[in-house]
Amino acid sequence: MRQINSVFLVGTLGILFTSMAHILMAVITSEETAASTFWMLYPVFAGFLVVGTRVMMKRKLTQKD
C-alpha cells in the first residue's frame, strides 16, 4: 500500500475537523463572531490540500516514466 502524503492528510483532517467544529459552534451559539474564526481556517487547510495533491501528482508522474 502506498503511503499518503502527510501534507494532504493534514489538509483533509483539518478541513474535516474544522467543518465539524464550525457546525457544532453554529448549533450551540448563534453568535457570528464566535464562528467567524473558522472561516479563516478553511483557506489554510485548503492550501495544505492543494500542496499535498500537487506533490502526489508529481510523484505519480515521475513513477510512471
Distance bins in CASP14 RR format, pairs under 12 A and 6 or more apart:
PFRMAT RR
TARGET T0000
AUTHOR 0000-0000-0000
RMODE 2
METHOD distances of the structure
MODEL  1
2 8 0 0 0 0 0 1 0 0 0 0 0
2 56 0 0 0 0 1 0 0 0 0 0 0
2 59 0 0 0 0 1 0 0 0 0 0 0
2 60 0 0 0 0 1 0 0 0 0 0 0
2 63 0 0 0 0 1 0 0 0 0 0 0
3 9 0 0 0 0 1 0 0 0 0 0 0
3 55 0 0 0 0 0 1 0 0 0 0 0
3 56 0 0 0 0 0 1 0 0 0 0 0
3 59 0 0 0 0 0 1 0 0 0 0 0
4 10 0 0 0 0 0 1 0 0 0 0 0
4 11 0 0 0 0 0 1 0 0 0 0 0
4 12 0 0 0 0 1 0 0 0 0 0 0
4 13 0 0 0 0 0 1 0 0 0 0 0
4 52 0 0 0 0 1 0 0 0 0 0 0
4 53 0 0 0 0 0 1 0 0 0 0 0
4 55 0 0 0 0 0 1 0 0 0 0 0
4 56 1 0 0 1 0 0 0 0 0 0 0
4 59 0 0 0 0 0 1 0 0 0 0 0
5 11 0 0 0 0 1 0 0 0 0 0 0
5 12 0 0 0 0 0 1 0 0 0 0 0
5 48 0 0 0 0 1 0 0 0 0 0 0
5 49 0 0 0 0 0 1 0 0 0 0 0
5 50 0 0 0 0 0 1 0 0 0 0 0
5 51 0 0 0 0 1 0 0 0 0 0 0
5 52 1 0 1 0 0 0 0 0 0 0 0
5 53 0 0 0 0 1 0 0 0 0 0 0
5 54 0 0 0 0 1 0 0 0 0 0 0
5 55 1 0 1 0 0 0 0 0 0 0 0
5 56 1 0 1 0 0 0 0 0 0 0 0
5 57 0 0 0 0 0 1 0 0 0 0 0
5 58 0 0 0 0 0 1 0 0 0 0 0
5 59 1 0 0 1 0 0 0 0 0 0 0
5 60 0 0 0 0 0 1 0 0 0 0 0
6 12 0 0 0 0 0 1 0 0 0 0 0
6 13 0 0 0 0 0 1 0 0 0 0 0
6 48 0 0 0 0 1 0 0 0 0 0 0
6 51 0 0 0 0 0 1 0 0 0 0 0
6 52 0 0 0 0 1 0 0 0 0 0 0
6 55 0 0 0 0 1 0 0 0 0 0 0
6 56 0 0 0 0 0 1 0 0 0 0 0
7 13 0 0 0 0 0 1 0 0 0 0 0
7 14 0 0 0 0 0 1 0 0 0 0 0
7 45 0 0 0 0 0 1 0 0 0 0 0
7 47 0 0 0 0 1 0 0 0 0 0 0
7 48 1 0 1 0 0 0 0 0 0 0 0
7 49 0 0 0 0 1 0 0 0 0 0 0
7 50 0 0 0 0 1 0 0 0 0 0 0
7 51 1 0 1 0 0 0 0 0 0 0 0
7 52 1 0 1 0 0 0 0 0 0 0 0
7 53 0 0 0 0 1 0 0 0 0 0 0
7 54 0 0 0 0 1 0 0 0 0 0 0
7 55 1 0 0 1 0 0 0 0 0 0 0
7 56 0 0 0 0 1 0 0 0 0 0 0
7 59 0 0 0 0 0 1 0 0 0 0 0
8 14 0 0 0 0 0 1 0 0 0 0 0
8 15 0 0 0 0 0 1 0 0 0 0 0
8 45 0 0 0 0 0 1 0 0 0 0 0
8 46 0 0 0 0 0 1 0 0 0 0 0
8 47 0 0 0 0 0 1 0 0 0 0 0
8 48 1 0 0 1 0 0 0 0 0 0 0
8 49 1 0 0 1 0 0 0 0 0 0 0
8 50 0 0 0 0 1 0 0 0 0 0 0
8 51 0 0 0 0 1 0 0 0 0 0 0
8 52 1 1 0 0 0 0 0 0 0 0 0
8 53 1 0 0 1 0 0 0 0 0 0 0
8 54 0 0 0 0 1 0 0 0 0 0 0
8 55 1 0 0 1 0 0 0 0 0 0 0
8 56 1 0 0 1 0 0 0 0 0 0 0
8 57 0 0 0 0 0 1 0 0 0 0 0
8 59 0 0 0 0 0 1 0 0 0 0 0
9 15 0 0 0 0 0 1 0 0 0 0 0
9 16 0 0 0 0 0 1 0 0 0 0 0
9 45 0 0 0 0 0 1 0 0 0 0 0
9 48 0 0 0 0 1 0 0 0 0 0 0
9 49 0 0 0 0 1 0 0 0 0 0 0
9 51 0 0 0 0 0 1 0 0 0 0 0
9 52 0 0 0 0 1 0 0 0 0 0 0
9 53 0 0 0 0 0 1 0 0 0 0 0
9 55 0 0 0 0 0 1 0 0 0 0 0
9 56 0 0 0 0 0 1 0 0 0 0 0
10 16 0 0 0 0 0 1 0 0 0 0 0
10 17 0 0 0 0 0 1 0 0 0 0 0
10 18 0 0 0 0 0 1 0 0 0 0 0
10 44 0 0 0 0 0 1 0 0 0 0 0
10 45 1 0 0 1 0 0 0 0 0 0 0
10 46 0 0 0 0 0 1 0 0 0 0 0
10 47 0 0 0 0 1 0 0 0 0 0 0
10 48 1 0 1 0 0 0 0 0 0 0 0
10 49 0 0 0 0 1 0 0 0 0 0 0
10 51 0 0 0 0 1 0 0 0 0 0 0
10 52 0 0 0 0 1 0 0 0 0 0 0
11 17 0 0 0 0 1 0 0 0 0 0 0
11 18 0 0 0 0 1 0 0 0 0 0 0
11 19 0 0 0 0 0 1 0 0 0 0 0
11 41 0 0 0 0 0 1 0 0 0 0 0
11 42 0 0 0 0 0 1 0 0 0 0 0
11 43 0 0 0 0 0 1 0 0 0 0 0
11 44 0 0 0 0 1 0 0 0 0 0 0
11 45 1 0 1 0 0 0 0 0 0 0 0
11 46 1 0 0 1 0 0 0 0 0 0 0
11 47 1 0 0 1 0 0 0 0 0 0 0
11 48 1 1 0 0 0 0 0 0 0 0 0
11 49 1 0 1 0 0 0 0 0 0 0 0
11 50 0 0 0 0 1 0 0 0 0 0 0
11 51 0 0 0 0 1 0 0 0 0 0 0
11 52 1 0 0 1 0 0 0 0 0 0 0
11 53 0 0 0 0 1 0 0 0 0 0 0
12 18 0 0 0 0 0 1 0 0 0 0 0
12 19 0 0 0 0 0 1 0 0 0 0 0
12 45 0 0 0 0 1 0 0 0 0 0 0
12 46 0 0 0 0 0 1 0 0 0 0 0
12 47 0 0 0 0 0 1 0 0 0 0 0
12 48 0 0 0 0 1 0 0 0 0 0 0
12 49 1 0 0 1 0 0 0 0 0 0 0
12 50 0 0 0 0 0 1 0 0 0 0 0
12 52 0 0 0 0 1 0 0 0 0 0 0
12 53 0 0 0 0 0 1 0 0 0 0 0
12 56 0 0 0 0 0 1 0 0 0 0 0
13 19 0 0 0 0 0 1 0 0 0 0 0
13 20 0 0 0 0 0 1 0 0 0 0 0
13 45 0 0 0 0 1 0 0 0 0 0 0
13 48 0 0 0 0 1 0 0 0 0 0 0
13 49 0 0 0 0 0 1 0 0 0 0 0
14 20 0 0 0 0 1 0 0 0 0 0 0
14 21 0 0 0 0 1 0 0 0 0 0 0
14 22 0 0 0 0 0 1 0 0 0 0 0
14 38 0 0 0 0 0 1 0 0 0 0 0
14 41 1 0 0 1 0 0 0 0 0 0 0
14 42 0 0 0 0 1 0 0 0 0 0 0
14 43 0 0 0 0 0 1 0 0 0 0 0
14 44 0 0 0 0 1 0 0 0 0 0 0
14 45 1 0 1 0 0 0 0 0 0 0 0
14 46 0 0 0 0 1 0 0 0 0 0 0
14 47 0 0 0 0 0 1 0 0 0 0 0
14 48 1 0 0 1 0 0 0 0 0 0 0
14 49 0 0 0 0 1 0 0 0 0 0 0
15 21 0 0 0 0 0 1 0 0 0 0 0
15 22 0 0 0 0 0 1 0 0 0 0 0
15 38 0 0 0 0 0 1 0 0 0 0 0
15 41 0 0 0 0 1 0 0 0 0 0 0
15 42 1 0 0 1 0 0 0 0 0 0 0
15 43 0 0 0 0 0 1 0 0 0 0 0
15 44 0 0 0 0 1 0 0 0 0 0 0
15 45 1 0 1 0 0 0 0 0 0 0 0
15 46 1 0 0 1 0 0 0 0 0 0 0
15 47 0 0 0 0 1 0 0 0 0 0 0
15 48 0 0 0 0 1 0 0 0 0 0 0
15 49 1 0 0 1 0 0 0 0 0 0 0
15 50 0 0 0 0 0 1 0 0 0 0 0
16 22 0 0 0 0 0 1 0 0 0 0 0
16 23 0 0 0 0 0 1 0 0 0 0 0
16 41 0 0 0 0 0 1 0 0 0 0 0
16 42 0 0 0 0 0 1 0 0 0 0 0
16 45 0 0 0 0 1 0 0 0 0 0 0
16 48 0 0 0 0 0 1 0 0 0 0 0
16 49 0 0 0 0 0 1 0 0 0 0 0
17 23 0 0 0 0 0 1 0 0 0 0 0
17 24 0 0 0 0 0 1 0 0 0 0 0
17 38 0 0 0 0 0 1 0 0 0 0 0
17 41 0 0 0 0 1 0 0 0 0 0 0
17 42 0 0 0 0 0 1 0 0 0 0 0
17 45 0 0 0 0 1 0 0 0 0 0 0
18 24 0 0 0 0 0 1 0 0 0 0 0
18 25 0 0 0 0 0 1 0 0 0 0 0
18 35 0 0 0 0 0 1 0 0 0 0 0
18 37 0 0 0 0 1 0 0 0 0 0 0
18 38 1 0 1 0 0 0 0 0 0 0 0
18 39 0 0 0 0 1 0 0 0 0 0 0
18 40 0 0 0 0 1 0 0 0 0 0 0
18 41 1 0 1 0 0 0 0 0 0 0 0
18 42 1 0 0 1 0 0 0 0 0 0 0
18 43 0 0 0 0 0 1 0 0 0 0 0
18 44 0 0 0 0 1 0 0 0 0 0 0
18 45 1 0 0 1 0 0 0 0 0 0 0
18 46 0 0 0 0 0 1 0 0 0 0 0
18 48 0 0 0 0 0 1 0 0 0 0 0
18 49 0 0 0 0 0 1 0 0 0 0 0
19 25 0 0 0 0 0 1 0 0 0 0 0
19 26 0 0 0 0 0 1 0 0 0 0 0
19 35 0 0 0 0 0 1 0 0 0 0 0
19 38 0 0 0 0 1 0 0 0 0 0 0
19 39 0 0 0 0 0 1 0 0 0 0 0
19 41 0 0 0 0 1 0 0 0 0 0 0
19 42 0 0 0 0 1 0 0 0 0 0 0
19 45 0 0 0 0 1 0 0 0 0 0 0
19 46 0 0 0 0 0 1 0 0 0 0 0
20 26 0 0 0 0 0 1 0 0 0 0 0
20 27 0 0 0 0 0 1 0 0 0 0 0
20 38 0 0 0 0 0 1 0 0 0 0 0
20 41 0 0 0 0 0 1 0 0 0 0 0
21 27 0 0 0 0 0 1 0 0 0 0 0
21 28 0 0 0 0 0 1 0 0 0 0 0
21 34 0 0 0 0 0 1 0 0 0 0 0
21 35 0 0 0 0 1 0 0 0 0 0 0
21 37 0 0 0 0 1 0 0 0 0 0 0
21 38 1 0 0 1 0 0 0 0 0 0 0
21 39 0 0 0 0 0 1 0 0 0 0 0
21 41 0 0 0 0 1 0 0 0 0 0 0
21 42 0 0 0 0 0 1 0 0 0 0 0
21 45 0 0 0 0 0 1 0 0 0 0 0
22 28 0 0 0 0 0 1 0 0 0 0 0
22 29 0 0 0 0 0 1 0 0 0 0 0
22 32 0 0 0 0 0 1 0 0 0 0 0
22 34 0 0 0 0 0 1 0 0 0 0 0
22 35 1 0 1 0 0 0 0 0 0 0 0
22 36 0 0 0 0 1 0 0 0 0 0 0
22 37 0 0 0 0 1 0 0 0 0 0 0
22 38 1 0 1 0 0 0 0 0 0 0 0
22 39 0 0 0 0 1 0 0 0 0 0 0
22 40 0 0 0 0 0 1 0 0 0 0 0
22 41 0 0 0 0 1 0 0 0 0 0 0
22 42 0 0 0 0 1 0 0 0 0 0 0
22 45 0 0 0 0 0 1 0 0 0 0 0
23 29 0 0 0 0 0 1 0 0 0 0 0
23 35 0 0 0 0 1 0 0 0 0 0 0
23 38 0 0 0 0 1 0 0 0 0 0 0
24 34 0 0 0 0 0 1 0 0 0 0 0
24 35 0 0 0 0 1 0 0 0 0 0 0
24 38 0 0 0 0 0 1 0 0 0 0 0
25 31 0 0 0 0 1 0 0 0 0 0 0
25 32 0 0 0 0 0 1 0 0 0 0 0
25 33 0 0 0 0 0 1 0 0 0 0 0
25 34 1 0 1 0 0 0 0 0 0 0 0
25 35 1 0 1 0 0 0 0 0 0 0 0
25 36 0 0 0 0 1 0 0 0 0 0 0
25 37 0 0 0 0 1 0 0 0 0 0 0
25 38 1 0 0 1 0 0 0 0 0 0 0
25 39 0 0 0 0 0 1 0 0 0 0 0
25 41 0 0 0 0 0 1 0 0 0 0 0
26 32 0 0 0 0 1 0 0 0 0 0 0
26 34 0 0 0 0 1 0 0 0 0 0 0
26 35 1 0 1 0 0 0 0 0 0 0 0
26 36 0 0 0 0 0 1 0 0 0 0 0
26 38 0 0 0 0 1 0 0 0 0 0 0
26 39 0 0 0 0 0 1 0 0 0 0 0
27 34 0 0 0 0 0 1 0 0 0 0 0
27 35 0 0 0 0 0 1 0 0 0 0 0
28 34 0 0 0 0 1 0 0 0 0 0 0
28 35 0 0 0 0 1 0 0 0 0 0 0
29 35 1 0 0 1 0 0 0 0 0 0 0
29 36 0 0 0 0 0 1 0 0 0 0 0
31 37 0 0 0 0 0 1 0 0 0 0 0
32 38 0 0 0 0 0 1 0 0 0 0 0
32 39 0 0 0 0 1 0 0 0 0 0 0
33 39 0 0 0 0 0 1 0 0 0 0 0
35 41 0 0 0 0 0 1 0 0 0 0 0
35 42 0 0 0 0 0 1 0 0 0 0 0
36 42 0 0 0 0 0 1 0 0 0 0 0
37 44 0 0 0 0 0 1 0 0 0 0 0
38 44 0 0 0 0 0 1 0 0 0 0 0
38 45 0 0 0 0 0 1 0 0 0 0 0
39 45 0 0 0 0 0 1 0 0 0 0 0
39 46 0 0 0 0 0 1 0 0 0 0 0
40 46 0 0 0 0 0 1 0 0 0 0 0
41 47 0 0 0 0 0 1 0 0 0 0 0
41 48 0 0 0 0 0 1 0 0 0 0 0
42 48 0 0 0 0 0 1 0 0 0 0 0
42 49 0 0 0 0 0 1 0 0 0 0 0
43 49 0 0 0 0 0 1 0 0 0 0 0
43 50 0 0 0 0 0 1 0 0 0 0 0
44 50 0 0 0 0 0 1 0 0 0 0 0
44 51 0 0 0 0 0 1 0 0 0 0 0
45 51 0 0 0 0 0 1 0 0 0 0 0
45 52 0 0 0 0 0 1 0 0 0 0 0
46 52 0 0 0 0 0 1 0 0 0 0 0
46 53 0 0 0 0 0 1 0 0 0 0 0
47 53 0 0 0 0 1 0 0 0 0 0 0
47 54 0 0 0 0 0 1 0 0 0 0 0
47 55 0 0 0 0 0 1 0 0 0 0 0
48 54 0 0 0 0 0 1 0 0 0 0 0
48 55 0 0 0 0 0 1 0 0 0 0 0
49 55 0 0 0 0 0 1 0 0 0 0 0
49 56 0 0 0 0 0 1 0 0 0 0 0
50 56 0 0 0 0 0 1 0 0 0 0 0
50 57 0 0 0 0 0 1 0 0 0 0 0
51 57 0 0 0 0 0 1 0 0 0 0 0
51 58 0 0 0 0 0 1 0 0 0 0 0
52 58 0 0 0 0 1 0 0 0 0 0 0
52 59 0 0 0 0 1 0 0 0 0 0 0
52 60 0 0 0 0 0 1 0 0 0 0 0
53 59 0 0 0 0 0 1 0 0 0 0 0
53 60 0 0 0 0 0 1 0 0 0 0 0
54 60 0 0 0 0 0 1 0 0 0 0 0
54 61 0 0 0 0 0 1 0 0 0 0 0
55 61 0 0 0 0 0 1 0 0 0 0 0
55 62 0 0 0 0 0 1 0 0 0 0 0
56 62 0 0 0 0 0 1 0 0 0 0 0
56 63 0 0 0 0 0 1 0 0 0 0 0
57 63 0 0 0 0 0 1 0 0 0 0 0
57 64 0 0 0 0 0 1 0 0 0 0 0
58 64 0 0 0 0 0 1 0 0 0 0 0
58 65 0 0 0 0 0 1 0 0 0 0 0
59 65 0 0 0 0 0 1 0 0 0 0 0
END
